[in-house]
C-alpha cells in the first residue's frame, strides 16, 4: 500500500513546486483527474465525520470540519484528495443515508459515491489516510529542507547551501 | 602576516570548493549551479594567491608593476565568476550561458584595455615610479583609463552580488541562510567602498587634486598604517562574502540534526496526551499501516491523531470545566498567556477524556476548542508546539487534576453550562 501511494505521489509531484500550498495541491489533483474539485469548510458538529468527499460525474466536492486547527483541516482535505487520487468510488451511496439525517440535506442526490473520514477500518480509508500523511509530510519537509532537484530560481537559491 | 593571509584564505576557498565537489548521499543530485560555485571559489583562491609577496615579486621582476596588472586581472576574473554564479542561480543553464557571453566579452575588453594601457605607459611613469608617487596629479591619463576599466567590471559584478544577496536574504525561509546572505551582502558593500575610493582617487588626480595623501596606491587617511584601507576593505569584503556563502553550508547538517532531535523530543512530549486520547478514541490511530519511523512522520501522525481525538471528544467538552480552569489560571496571574491557554485546554480535554471513559452524557452546549493563539499557524511545527504545551500541562498541572476530579464526581449533566 505504501509503495502504491508513493507511485501515485510520483505522478502528482511533477505538477507541483517544491513548496506548495493546499490550493496548489487541489489545483494539481484537479488537473490530474480532469475534473474540477470544490473545497468547502463546514460546521460538521454532530455529524459522524470531520471530512467528506462527494463524487459526481462532472465534479468532486470536499467538505472539511471548520472547528479545528489549520493543520488538522489540511490533513482532512489531503485525506479526501487522496480518495480522489486513489480512484476510490466511495463506500456510502446516497440511498444509504437516512432521509432524516442532516447529511441528506448537505449532499446532492446525484452523488455517485461518498467517502467519510471517520475511522481507518476500511482499506480505502487506510489508504487515503496513509496517502494524506505522505502528502502533508512532503509539505512539511519542503518547509524545512530545500528541493533535492531545484528547478526554479527560488529553489536554487534555497538549495545553494546544502 | 600577508603571506599567511594570501595562502590561508585560498586554502579555505579550495576547501570550500572541495565541499561542493563532494559526492552526494541519498541519490541527491548536485545542484545545477554547483559548477559555477566551484569555479567562483577557485577563481577567488587564485586571485588572492596573486597578492602573495612571492608572486608579486616574481611579476615585478619582469617589469615594474606587472604584479598589479596580474592581480587586477585575476580579481576581474574572480568578479566575473561571481556574476556567472548569480546567473546560474537565477536562470536555467542555457539561459545563464547566453546571458554570460556578453559579460565575458566585457571582461575580455576590460583586460585588453588594461593590458594595452599598462604597456603603453613607460615603466618610469607607472604607479610605483618615483615620478608618479610624487606627482600623482600629473600621472599618465592611461593609468586612469586602466583604473576605470578595472572598476567598471568589478563594480558591476559586486553591485550585482550585493543587490541579489541582500534581496534573497529576506526571502530565504531559513535564518542561517538569511544571516549568510546578509554577511555576503555586507562583504560586497566593503568591496564597493574600496572601488568608490579608487574612482574618487583617480578622479581627484585627473582634476589635479591630491585628495588622499599617500600616492596612487594607498591612502594613509584613516590610520597611520600605509595601505590599511586599500588592503583591509577588499580583504574584509572577500572574507565576509566567503564566510557568508560557506558557513551556512557547514552549519546545515547541524541544523538538520537539531531539527530531528526536536521532532523526536516533541513526539515524546505528546505521549501523555496521545496515550489517553487514543485510549478512549482508538479509532483515530492508523494502526493497520506501517509508516516509516522517521521522527517527522511519527510526530506528524501523533499530532494528527491527537487532533482527531480531541475533535471526536467535542461533545464531552464542558463549559463549566473551561470556566473553572480559566478562573484558576486568572488567580495565578497566567490569564492571557500561552501557558494559561494550554492549562485551560488541557483541563477541558482531560475532563472530556474522563467523561468519555466513564460514559458520561454528551454536553448540550460543548465548549469550543482553544485557538492556541497565533501558535496554530497551520504548519506542523506550530501545531506540535501548541499540543506539546497542552500535553505538558495535561501531565503535570494541578488545575488539570482538579478538573478531572470535578468531572469524576459530578453527575453527567452537572458540568454542562
Interface residues (C-beta under 8 A of the other chain):
Chain A: X1 X2 X19 X45 X50 X65 X67 X68 X69 X70 X71 X72 X74 X75 X118 X119 X120 X121 X126 X129 X130 X133 X136 X137 X140 X141 X143 X144 X145 X148 X149 X150 X153 X154 X156 X157 X158 X159 X160 X161 X162
Chain B: X26 X28 X29 X31 X32 X33 X37 X88 X89 X90 X91 X168 X171 X172 X173 X174 X176 X177 X180 X245 X248 X249 X252 X256 X259 X283 X284 X285 X286 X287 X288 X289 X290 X291 X296 X297 X300 X301 X303 X304 X307 X308 X311 X314 X366 X368 X369 X372 X376 X377 X378 X379 X380 X381 X382 X383 X386
